[in-house]
């Protein structure tokens, strides 16, 4: 199913470990580019987070933010390193004995020393598993949003393809009369030239006319345009990651429409070329958002 690269998803949950909320934003990008914002205590999850995003998304610039709050209902457990505190107290006493005007260290001073107080850390494995599970749920939501938007993009693309096909089909039906009109005008001009300059080689002019008509024949361009339209519709219907393929097809269609215009010697062919380039440009703008 065709998916857009533009989407937003938010999902959160809570437990004994606290509360976590994921926010995911994605916009169009040539490749998959991930920007993470994780709290310091969960920085070690970066590799796992990237792996999961890569599993669900293939293209787009993705901003991924985790907001985490620790438990507020459970009082933190403090552990005192009494042996370290005793050693610090004795060290302070020995240093005070060496000084003329000692300043006695208070209990607060000793408690500030690194390692004297330890706060029991949460179960990081359980926390990590819960947070990653929430991320997967957020990614499922994002994929659903991208596919819904992709469905709308696919509908717009199919409408433009239908209009392009109708324009190409109409031009194909007009082509014989267009070529005959060009040929008649050119033969009339040759007749005038022969009347004014009898020495001109009529056979040579006839050969030049045939070569000109061959150069102005746009049947091959029409065939290729129809083939490209068929391929666009096939890619939209069958391929999930279709953006790059569609972008290539838009380039090819634009080239054929340009050739159609450059070979034009009739107002109908020129008009068809302009109309097709407008439709192709509209499709190309939509393709920029397709994964």
Residue pairs with C-beta under 8 A, 6 or more apart in sequence:
1 147
1 150
1 151
1 240
2 147
2 150
2 151
2 153
2 154
2 236
2 239
2 240
2 242
2 290
2 291
3 143
3 146
3 147
3 149
3 150
3 240
3 241
3 290
3 291
4 146
4 147
4 149
4 150
4 152
4 153
4 289
4 290
4 291
5 26
5 27
5 28
5 29
5 59
5 60
5 146
5 243
5 289
5 290
5 291
6 26
6 27
6 28
6 60
6 146
6 149
6 289
7 24
7 25
7 26
7 142
7 145
7 146
7 149
8 23
8 24
8 25
8 26
8 142
8 145
9 22
9 23
9 24
9 138
9 139
9 141
9 142
9 145
10 21
10 22
10 23
10 24
10 138
10 141
11 21
11 22
11 134
11 137
11 138
11 141
12 19
12 20
12 21
12 22
12 67
12 134
13 19
13 20
13 130
13 134
14 20
15 130
16 71
16 74
17 70
17 71
17 122
17 123
17 126
17 127
17 130
18 68
18 69
18 70
18 71
18 72
18 122
18 127
19 68
19 69
20 66
20 67
20 68
20 69
20 130
20 131
20 134
21 66
21 67
21 68
21 134
22 64
22 65
22 66
22 134
22 135
22 138
23 63
23 64
23 65
23 67
23 138
24 62
24 63
24 64
24 65
24 138
24 139
24 142
25 62
25 63
26 57
26 60
26 61
26 62
26 63
26 142
26 146
27 60
27 61
28 59
28 60
28 61
28 288
28 289
29 59
29 60
29 61
30 59
31 59
32 53
32 54
32 57
32 58
32 59
32 60
32 62
33 60
33 61
33 62
34 50
34 53
34 54
34 62
34 64
35 61
35 62
35 63
35 64
36 46
36 49
36 50
36 64
36 65
37 63
37 64
37 65
37 66
38 45
38 46
38 49
38 66
39 66
39 67
39 68
41 68
42 66
42 68
42 127
42 128
42 131
44 128
45 128
45 131
45 132
48 128
48 132
49 64
49 66
49 132
49 135
52 132
52 135
52 136
52 139
53 62
53 64
53 139
56 136
56 139
56 140
56 142
56 143
57 139
57 142
57 143
57 146
57 291
58 241
58 291
59 241
59 243
59 291
60 291
66 131
66 135
68 131
70 122
71 122
76 119
76 120
77 119
77 120
78 117
78 118
78 119
78 120
79 117
79 118
79 119
79 120
80 116
80 117
80 118
81 115
81 116
81 117
81 118
84 113
84 115
84 116
85 110
85 111
85 113
85 116
88 105
88 110
88 113
88 116
89 105
89 110
92 104
92 105
92 110
95 102
96 102
96 103
96 104
110 116
111 117
146 291
149 289
150 290
150 291
153 286
153 289
153 290
154 236
156 286
157 232
157 236
157 246
157 283
157 286
157 287
158 233
158 236
160 279
160 282
160 283
160 286
161 229
161 232
161 233
161 283
163 279
164 225
164 229
164 253
164 276
164 279
164 280
165 226
165 229
167 272
167 275
167 276
167 279
168 222
168 225
168 226
168 229
168 272
168 276
170 272
171 218
171 222
171 268
171 269
171 272
172 219
172 222
174 268
175 217
175 218
175 219
175 222
178 266
178 268
178 269
179 213
179 216
179 217
181 266
182 213
182 216
182 265
182 266
183 209
183 213
186 209
186 212
186 213
187 209
190 202
190 205
190 206
190 209
193 200
193 205
194 200
194 202
194 205
215 263
216 263
216 264
216 265
217 263
218 259
218 260
218 263
218 264
218 269
221 256
221 259
221 260
221 263
222 260
224 252
224 256
225 253
225 256
225 257
225 260
225 276
228 249
228 252
228 253
228 256
229 253
231 249
232 246
232 249
232 253
232 283
235 242
235 245
235 246
235 249
236 242
236 246
239 245
240 291
241 291
242 290
242 291
243 287
243 288
243 290
243 291
246 283
246 287
246 290
247 284
247 287
247 288
250 280
250 283
250 284
250 287
253 276
253 280
254 277
254 280
254 281
254 284
257 273
257 276
257 277
257 280
258 273
258 277
260 269
260 272
260 273
260 276
261 269
261 270
261 273
261 274
261 277
263 269
264 270
264 273
